[in-house]
């Protein structure tokens, strides 16, 4: 039997912009929350101007991150706009913001003021450095956190500047941590009766991602500092990217049993006769110590073959491998299609939209969002009516631009 979505009945005020905060709101909407996106009059969320732009009017970036939400646009400089926002926040369970610490205090939308009015409010702040510490006042984006965290320094080819990560790792990873923290705070509220302030920092989140670099340094007494390694992992031979005759693929044969199957395969298909029997390579430490010798065999072996041939051979002996796919190949991948990872929405102006789905999978409910992202101020009247404003008050605020719509 299909259940209600997990967050049905939860009201979220999404007072965020661009990426990290809107992503949190999108996730909560998919999980069933009523998410009300609040934007400034005029230009709205800065993400509306980010590529890809449809018909010079709507951003794919905005469409992806704000689907499933209601949209209002409020002029906070007018006392009626401030009253609207306070009443909205009084009715909310969750408030999301990603401005520089202290910025919303000036608008009367800081945690102290809103929680005094609504003690049950779960207030989630996302910023570059967090609300404490010597850098808390500094502005920043995901790129800044990626550079500061040590992650960027470890990727790329030795001797060259590190590449730009073409996904917003800091924003998205912080966003999904915020989703987890918000849900934990909502659960804790059941017993305590009170909400709390969640202080998420992009920099903190990326430092927390280090699954080996920090301990390599601390446990070695400061002797080991992970550096750029190019296309493979020196501490996990054989694990990396290899170029075939017609493209690139990755091979993960770093586990002893997988390595032995892989080495036997190479030896049986044109590699050195004793490759599989060389006991120097039968342990991880041994393979790491002789990494360059191993790469000297594997690289030309892969390069002499087509990607499909290498993958078929490796699949036959159960060694994990995959083609390095372009985005068009990803969207055509039967696995991605079977998992419903591309959602189709019908937009009143742009027709069918195909956008990335979220990876939530529940046995008894569907979290796929079919509702497109709102136009600027699209739901002003509906939200105002729910807050108890009269039809005359709503009409006056709309006429005066207190409730703005494009």
C-alpha positions in Angstrom: 0.0 0.0 0.0 1.4 3.4 -0.9 2.2 5.6 2.1 2.2 9.4 2.4 5.6 10.9 1.7 7.8 11.0 4.8 7.7 14.8 5.3 4.0 15.4 4.5 2.7 18.1 6.7 6.0 19.8 7.2 6.2 23.5 6.0 9.6 24.8 4.8 10.5 28.4 4.1 13.3 28.3 1.6 15.0 31.8 1.8 18.1 30.7 0.0 19.6 31.3 -3.4 21.9 29.8 -6.1 22.8 26.2 -5.2 23.4 24.7 -1.7 20.2 26.0 0.0 17.9 25.5 -3.0 19.2 21.9 -3.3 18.1 21.3 0.4 14.7 22.7 -0.4 14.3 20.5 -3.5 15.2 17.4 -1.5 12.7 18.3 1.3 10.0 18.9 -1.4 10.7 15.5 -2.9 10.3 14.0 0.5 6.8 15.5 0.8 7.3 18.9 2.6 5.5 22.0 1.5 8.4 24.2 0.4 7.8 27.9 -0.1 10.6 29.5 -2.1 11.0 33.2 -1.2 12.8 35.5 -3.6 13.6 39.1 -3.8 11.6 41.3 -6.1 13.0 42.0 -9.6 15.7 39.5 -10.4 14.8 36.9 -7.9 17.2 34.1 -7.0 20.7 34.6 -8.6 20.4 31.1 -10.0 17.8 32.3 -12.4 20.6 33.9 -14.5 22.8 30.7 -14.5 23.2 28.5 -17.6 21.6 26.8 -19.4 19.1 29.6 -20.3 15.9 28.7 -22.2 14.5 31.3 -24.6 16.4 34.1 -22.7 14.0 33.8 -19.8 14.5 30.7 -17.7 17.5 29.0 -16.3 17.9 25.2 -16.3 19.9 25.6 -13.1 16.9 27.2 -11.4 14.4 24.7 -12.9 16.4 21.8 -11.6 17.0 23.1 -8.1 13.5 24.5 -7.4 11.1 22.0 -8.8 8.3 21.0 -6.4 8.2 24.4 -4.6 5.7 27.2 -4.3 7.1 30.6 -5.2 6.6 34.0 -3.5 8.5 37.3 -4.0 8.3 39.7 -1.1 9.6 43.3 -0.7 11.0 43.2 2.9 11.5 47.0 2.9 7.8 47.5 3.2 6.4 46.9 6.7 3.7 44.7 5.1 6.4 42.6 3.5 8.1 42.1 6.8 4.8 41.2 8.4 4.1 38.7 5.6 7.5 37.0 6.2 7.1 36.9 10.0 3.7 35.3 9.7 5.1 32.8 7.2 8.0 31.9 9.5 5.7 31.7 12.5 3.8 29.0 10.5 6.9 27.1 9.4 8.7 24.0 10.7 11.9 24.6 8.8 13.7 27.8 7.6 16.7 27.5 5.1 19.1 30.3 4.3 22.6 30.5 2.8 23.6 34.1 3.3 26.7 35.4 5.0 26.4 35.1 8.8 24.6 38.1 10.3 23.0 39.2 7.0 19.5 38.1 7.9 19.6 39.5 11.4 19.3 43.0 9.7 16.1 41.9 8.1 14.6 40.5 11.3 15.0 36.9 9.9 17.9 35.8 12.0 17.6 32.7 14.2 17.3 34.6 17.5 14.3 36.6 16.4 12.5 33.9 14.5 13.0 31.2 17.2 11.7 33.6 19.9 8.5 33.9 17.9 8.4 30.2 16.9 10.4 28.0 19.3 9.7 24.8 17.3 11.5 26.2 14.2 14.4 24.2 12.8 16.6 26.9 11.3 19.3 25.8 8.9 22.1 28.1 7.9 24.6 27.3 5.1 27.7 29.4 4.6 31.3 29.1 3.4 33.0 29.0 6.8 30.1 28.7 9.3 28.9 31.1 12.0 31.9 30.8 14.3 35.7 31.0 13.8 38.0 33.7 12.4 36.8 33.3 8.8 33.1 33.3 9.6 32.7 36.8 8.1 34.2 35.9 4.8 32.2 35.2 1.6 32.8 32.1 -0.3 31.6 29.5 -2.8 32.1 25.8 -3.4 35.2 26.5 -5.4 36.8 28.3 -2.4 36.0 25.4 -0.1 37.3 22.8 -2.6 40.6 24.7 -2.8 40.9 25.3 1.0 39.9 21.7 2.0 42.9 20.0 0.4 40.8 18.0 -2.0 41.7 20.1 -5.1 45.4 19.8 -4.3 45.3 16.0 -4.6 43.7 15.8 -8.1 45.2 16.3 -11.5 48.6 15.6 -13.1 51.7 16.1 -11.0 53.5 19.3 -11.8 50.4 21.0 -13.3 47.7 23.2 -11.7 44.8 21.1 -10.3 41.8 20.9 -12.6 38.5 22.7 -11.8 36.0 20.1 -10.5 33.1 20.4 -13.0 30.5 19.5 -10.4 29.7 21.7 -7.3 31.0 19.2 -4.8 31.1 21.5 -1.8 27.5 22.8 -2.4 25.8 19.5 -3.1 27.6 17.5 -0.4 26.9 20.2 2.2 23.3 20.4 1.0 22.6 16.7 1.5 24.3 16.8 4.9 21.9 19.7 5.7 19.0 17.5 4.6 20.1 14.8 7.1 20.6 17.4 9.9 17.2 18.9 9.3 15.5 15.6 9.5 17.4 14.7 12.7 16.4 18.0 14.2 12.7 17.4 13.3 12.9 14.0 14.9 14.5 15.4 18.0 11.8 18.0 18.2 9.2 15.3 18.8 10.7 14.7 22.2 12.1 18.1 23.1 9.3 20.3 21.6 11.9 22.7 20.4 13.7 23.4 17.1 17.3 24.5 16.9 19.9 26.2 14.8 21.9 24.1 12.3 25.1 25.7 11.2 26.5 24.1 8.1 29.8 25.2 6.5 31.0 24.2 3.0 34.6 24.1 4.3 33.7 21.9 7.2 31.8 19.4 5.0 34.6 19.0 2.5 37.2 18.5 5.2 35.0 15.8 6.6 35.1 14.0 3.2 38.7 13.0 3.6 38.6 9.2 3.9 42.4 8.7 4.0 44.4 12.0 3.6 44.0 13.2 7.1 44.8 9.9 8.7 47.8 9.4 6.4 49.2 12.7 7.7 48.3 12.3 11.4 49.1 8.7 11.8 52.4 9.0 10.0 53.4 11.7 12.4 53.2 14.4 9.7 55.5 12.5 7.3 52.9 11.7 4.6 51.2 14.5 2.7 49.1 13.1 -0.2 50.0 14.7 -3.5 48.7 14.7 -7.0 49.0 11.3 -8.6 47.5 11.7 -12.0 45.5 8.8 -13.3 45.9 6.1 -10.6 46.1 5.6 -6.8 49.6 4.8 -5.6 48.3 3.4 -2.3 45.7 1.1 -4.1 47.5 -0.6 -7.0 45.7 -1.3 -9.4 43.0 1.4 -9.3 42.8 4.1 -11.9 42.0 5.5 -15.3 43.5 3.9 -18.5 43.4 4.9 -22.1 42.2 2.3 -24.7 42.4 2.7 -28.5 39.0 4.5 -28.7 38.4 6.0 -25.2 39.1 5.8 -21.5 38.0 3.4 -18.8 38.6 2.8 -15.2 39.8 -0.5 -13.6 39.5 -1.4 -9.9 41.6 -4.5 -9.3 43.2 -3.3 -6.0 41.8 -6.2 -3.9 44.0 -9.3 -3.8 41.5 -11.7 -5.3 40.5 -9.3 -8.1 44.2 -8.6 -8.8 44.9 -12.3 -9.3 42.0 -12.7 -11.7 43.0 -9.6 -13.5 46.7 -10.6 -13.8 45.7 -14.1 -15.1 43.5 -12.5 -17.7 46.3 -10.2 -18.9 48.8 -13.1 -19.0 46.3 -15.2 -21.0 45.6 -12.4 -23.6 49.1 -11.3 -24.7 50.6 -10.1 -21.4 53.9 -11.4 -19.9 53.7 -15.1 -19.3 54.7 -14.8 -15.6 52.6 -11.8 -14.8 49.9 -13.7 -12.8 52.5 -15.9 -10.9 54.7 -13.0 -9.7 54.3 -13.2 -5.9 55.6 -9.7 -5.6 52.3 -8.5 -6.8 50.1 -10.8 -4.7 49.7 -8.3 -1.8 48.7 -4.7 -1.8 52.0 -3.5 -0.3 53.9 -5.5 -2.9 51.8 -4.1 -5.8 52.3 -0.5 -4.4 56.0 -1.1 -4.2 56.2 -2.2 -7.8 53.4 0.0 -9.1 55.5 1.5 -12.0 56.4 -2.0 -13.2 52.8 -3.0 -13.1 51.6 0.1 -15.0 54.3 -0.6 -17.6 52.4 -3.8 -18.4 48.8 -2.7 -18.0 48.9 0.6 -19.9 50.0 -0.9 -23.2 47.8 -3.9 -22.8 44.7 -1.7 -22.5 45.9 0.7 -25.2 46.1 -2.1 -27.7 42.4 -2.8 -27.4 39.0 -1.2 -27.8 37.1 -0.1 -24.7 34.3 -2.6 -25.3 36.8 -5.5 -25.7 38.6 -4.6 -22.4 35.3 -4.3 -20.5 34.0 -7.6 -21.9 37.2 -9.4 -20.8 37.2 -7.8 -17.3 33.4 -8.5 -16.9 34.1 -12.1 -17.7 36.4 -12.5 -14.7 34.4 -10.3 -12.4 36.9 -7.4 -12.2 35.1 -4.1 -11.7 35.6 -1.7 -14.6 33.6 1.0 -16.5 33.9 3.2 -19.5 34.5 6.9 -18.7 31.2 8.1 -20.1 30.1 11.4 -21.7 26.9 13.0 -20.3 25.0 11.9 -23.5 26.1 8.3 -22.8 25.0 8.6 -19.1 21.5 9.7 -20.1 21.2 6.8 -22.6 22.5 4.3 -20.1 19.9 1.5 -19.5 20.8 1.4 -15.8 20.1 5.1 -15.3 16.8 4.8 -17.3 15.8 1.7 -15.3 16.4 3.6 -12.0 14.4 6.6 -13.2 17.3 9.0 -12.7 16.1 11.4 -15.3 12.7 13.0 -14.5 10.4 14.4 -17.2 8.3 17.4 -16.4 5.7 19.2 -18.6 6.4 23.0 -18.5 3.6 25.3 -19.7 6.1 27.4 -21.8 9.0 25.1 -22.5 7.3 21.8 -23.1 9.0 18.6 -21.9 11.9 19.1 -19.5 14.4 16.3 -18.7 16.3 16.9 -15.5 18.3 14.8 -13.0 16.1 13.0 -10.4 17.1 12.6 -6.8 18.5 9.2 -5.7 15.8 8.6 -3.0 14.2 5.2 -3.2 11.4 4.2 -0.8 9.5 0.9 -0.9 6.1 2.5 -0.3 6.2 6.0 -1.9 7.4 7.8 -5.0 9.6 10.8 -4.4 9.8 11.8 -8.1 8.8 15.5 -8.4 6.6 16.3 -11.4 5.8 20.0 -10.4 8.0 22.4 -12.3 9.9 25.2 -10.5 7.7 28.3 -9.9 7.8 31.5 -11.8 8.9 34.5 -9.7 6.0 35.3 -7.3 3.7 32.7 -8.9 2.1 31.6 -5.6 2.0 35.0 -3.8 -1.8 35.0 -3.4 -2.2 31.4 -2.5 0.4 31.6 0.3 -0.9 34.9 1.6 -4.4 33.5 1.8 -3.1 30.5 3.8 -1.5 33.0 6.2 -4.8 34.7 6.9 -4.5 37.8 4.7 -7.8 39.1 3.3 -8.5 39.3 -0.4 -8.3 43.1 -0.1 -5.0 43.0 1.7 -3.6 40.7 -0.9 -4.8 42.8 -3.8 -3.3 45.9 -2.1 0.1 44.2 -1.6 0.1 43.0 -5.2 -0.8 46.4 -6.5 2.0 48.1 -4.5 4.6 45.5 -5.4 5.0 44.2 -1.8 4.1 40.9 -3.3 6.0 40.9 -6.6 5.4 38.8 -9.6 7.2 38.7 -12.9 
